[in-house]
């Protein structure tokens, strides 16, 4: 089960669950174990960003449901809302 942590709290060896994307560019691909240089760079460049990391101890103690579908639906809903708000803003500007 992934947990959210600030980039300043990352430790080498933690597993990054999701890619870190900024302005449509993948800064660091997900599903990888972080190295010390990556942890240092992430803490410096993105100090206030929260990322999802895997917690093997927590996974071994508790069985969690897979929430990937829920996250995908939420992301799609957020994208559609952003599109609608953009159209509304354009109409008010006209």
Secondary structure, 3 states (H helix, E strand, C coil): CEEEEEHHHCCCCCEECCCEEECCEEEECCCEECCHHHHHHHHHHCCCCEEEEECHHHHHHCCCCCCHHHHHHHHHHHHHHHHHHHHHHHHHHC
